[in-house]
Amino acid sequence: MQKENILITGSNGQIGTVLSQKLIEIYGYDNVLTTDIGHIDNIHGRFEKLDIMDVGHFKEIIHKYRITQIYHLASLLSAKGEKDPMFTWNINLNGLLNVLNLAKDNNINKIFFPSSIAVFGETTPKLNTAQDVPLLPDTVYGIGKVTGELWCNYYSKRYDMDIRSLRYPGIIGYQSLPGGGTTDYAVDIFHKAVKHEKYNCFLEKDTMMPMMYMDDAIHATIMLMEAPKEKIKLKYGYNIAAFSFTPEDIYLEIKKYYPDFEIEYNPDFRQKIADSWVKSIDDSKAREDWAWKPEYTFEHMVESMIRHLRAIYKEGEPTLS
Ligand SMILES: NC(=O)c1ccc[n+]([C@@H]2O[C@H](COP(=O)([O-])OP(=O)(O)OC[C@H]3O[C@@H](n4cnc5c(N)ncnc54)[C@H](O)[C@@H]3O)[C@@H](O)[C@H]2O)c1
């Protein structure tokens, strides 16, 4: 069997921090290279500073470490991305094309591209949203993800490449802090509760969005990437789902642990982005094709977040990435 050498872009981020550790656990320290444009933070694996826009340096690293798989996480997220649409487009779309072209020309045998529920838009049915629906996103981030999925589909078929993709919902984890997305509130609210502070929510209380616990997101990623190639029927982003909730739902659930916890709702520009997304997802295609199933319920996720954050804050203010 060929020895796999995995490179992760954007490994210092909310998902990269956790996924890197899991990949190191599975494939071994020497077989995983973490990379990011930022300085090394929470990562305990081998690290190279890498800007995905620097194709020459990227190629050098692929050769130096004999890379065979790329998990391409580097991106600017939905809310942050709106601050400079052209810059975001360049990093998110041209960055992906750099990865696809380097992979095509340098014997990379498998690629992971994380897509997002941001692909959905005004014309998408909002409830139990199916796999193949109208996609007309309102954010530059969403445009990049839709186009990215199309390029992944194209490269898979045109060059017979093995490219796999998921549409992550909002990801909630205690291990890292989110990086500027519209679902960030669902992580921030836990930190405030555990610190006995009031939470100022940037969305309306009844804004329902699909979400997932970090452990399930990592599990889905590994399941997708390890599934036999013939099981991967879609060459673009698979819908995956766990649960959906509103800011008020999560506030009331957290209140069971912190009865004095207070929240105030002051929606900002992110409300419009959230309103353009869907409320719940039908992930039956992923369940059928590669047996995806989440483990965490909403209540179980809240209990686990609070338990872990209490332990982290006991040690003092966390230095999360
Ligand atoms: N976190 C979520 O809820 C969520 C939901 C849907 C999809 N996703 C997708 O999953 C992936 C990872 O998300 P995340 O939440 O960990 O993001 P994040 O913002 O926390 O991390 C992104 C990382 O990319 C790095 N980066 C930015 N520009 C770069 C460049 N030019 N070169 C190299 N690195 C660069 C940043 O330094 C950062 O560490 C992204 O593609 C994102 O779109 C995330």
The ligand as a Tripos MOL2 file, in Angstrom:
@<TRIPOS>MOLECULE
LIG
   44    48     1     0     0
SMALL
NO_CHARGES

@<TRIPOS>ATOM
      1 N1        -16.2110   26.7610   10.6920 N.am      1 LIG1
      2 C1        -17.3770   26.5800   10.0760 C.2       1 LIG1
      3 O1        -18.4500   26.6560   10.7190 O.2       1 LIG1
      4 C2        -17.4170   26.2540    8.5990 C.ar      1 LIG1
      5 C3        -18.6490   26.0070    7.9920 C.ar      1 LIG1
      6 C4        -18.6820   25.7370    6.6320 C.ar      1 LIG1
      7 C5        -17.4910   25.6380    5.9000 C.ar      1 LIG1
      8 N2        -16.3050   25.8720    6.5160 N.ar      1 LIG1
      9 C6        -15.0810   25.8000    5.6970 C.3       1 LIG1
     10 O2        -14.1180   24.9900    6.3350 O.3       1 LIG1
     11 C7        -12.8010   25.5050    6.0980 C.3       1 LIG1
     12 C8        -12.0930   25.7730    7.4160 C.3       1 LIG1
     13 O3        -12.8970   26.6770    8.1490 O.3       1 LIG1
     14 P1        -12.4290   27.2820    9.5470 P.3       1 LIG1
     15 O4        -13.6730   27.5920   10.2950 O.co2     1 LIG1
     16 O5        -11.4000   26.4260   10.1720 O.co2     1 LIG1
     17 O6        -11.8090   28.6740    9.0630 O.3       1 LIG1
     18 P2        -10.8710   29.6740    9.8840 P.3       1 LIG1
     19 O7        -11.1470   31.0590    9.4010 O.co2     1 LIG1
     20 O8        -10.9580   29.4150   11.3340 O.co2     1 LIG1
     21 O9         -9.4330   29.2290    9.3810 O.3       1 LIG1
     22 C9         -8.9880   29.4920    8.0780 C.3       1 LIG1
     23 C10        -7.4660   29.4860    8.0960 C.3       1 LIG1
     24 O10        -7.0200   29.7990    6.7800 O.3       1 LIG1
     25 C11        -5.8420   30.5810    6.9160 C.3       1 LIG1
     26 N3         -5.6290   31.3420    5.6830 N.ar      1 LIG1
     27 C12        -6.2830   32.4360    5.2360 C.ar      1 LIG1
     28 N4         -5.7360   32.8820    4.0930 N.ar      1 LIG1
     29 C13        -4.7200   32.0330    3.7880 C.ar      1 LIG1
     30 C14        -3.7820   31.9640    2.7300 C.ar      1 LIG1
     31 N5         -3.7600   32.8630    1.7560 N.pl3     1 LIG1
     32 N6         -2.8880   30.9450    2.7420 N.ar      1 LIG1
     33 C15        -2.8790   30.0330    3.7360 C.ar      1 LIG1
     34 N7         -3.7230   30.0630    4.7860 N.ar      1 LIG1
     35 C16        -4.6420   31.0490    4.8060 C.ar      1 LIG1
     36 C17        -6.1030   31.4790    8.1180 C.3       1 LIG1
     37 O11        -4.8770   31.9510    8.6750 O.3       1 LIG1
     38 C18        -6.8600   30.5350    9.0440 C.3       1 LIG1
     39 O12        -5.9870   29.9110    9.9730 O.3       1 LIG1
     40 C19       -12.9800   26.7710    5.2570 C.3       1 LIG1
     41 O13       -12.8010   26.4690    3.8980 O.3       1 LIG1
     42 C20       -14.4320   27.1510    5.5100 C.3       1 LIG1
     43 O14       -14.9670   27.8480    4.4180 O.3       1 LIG1
     44 C21       -16.2400   26.1840    7.8460 C.ar      1 LIG1
@<TRIPOS>BOND
     1     1     2 1
     2     2     3 2
     3     2     4 1
     4     4     5 ar
     5     4    44 ar
     6     5     6 ar
     7     6     7 ar
     8     7     8 ar
     9     8     9 1
    10     8    44 ar
    11     9    10 1
    12     9    42 1
    13    10    11 1
    14    11    12 1
    15    11    40 1
    16    12    13 1
    17    13    14 1
    18    14    15 2
    19    14    16 1
    20    14    17 1
    21    17    18 1
    22    18    19 2
    23    18    20 1
    24    18    21 1
    25    21    22 1
    26    22    23 1
    27    23    24 1
    28    23    38 1
    29    24    25 1
    30    25    26 1
    31    25    36 1
    32    26    27 ar
    33    26    35 ar
    34    27    28 ar
    35    28    29 ar
    36    29    30 ar
    37    29    35 ar
    38    30    31 1
    39    30    32 ar
    40    32    33 ar
    41    33    34 ar
    42    34    35 ar
    43    36    37 1
    44    36    38 1
    45    38    39 1
    46    40    41 1
    47    40    42 1
    48    42    43 1
@<TRIPOS>SUBSTRUCTURE
     1 LIG1         1 GROUP 0 **** ****
